[in-house]
Amino acid sequence: MQDFFFLALAPWLAFCVFAFLAKLLISFAKKRRSVAVAFGLLVQMFAPDPMVEKTIETVIEQPARKKSSTRHSDLRKTQEND
């Protein structure tokens, strides 16, 4: 019976703890305390990125776009000089 009581209250207890933690961190962030910034950085570092494949493709494509745009601008400059 006691195990059932704990299982029934555990989700509510977890919700209340997370709500209190969120309220505390929001108040720290409004006061610009470093605790909130550090916690946010840690969560961002260790949280999984659901769009990791798209991010990798974007990072790989950006240098290729820069190289192609510089080639086009170099070609325009040489054509203007001729």
Secondary structure, DSSP 8 states (H G I E B T S, - for coil): -HHHHHHHHHHHHHHHHHHHHHHHHHHHHHTT-HHHHHHHHHHHHHS--TTHHHHHHHHHHHHHHHHHHHHHHHHHHHHHH-
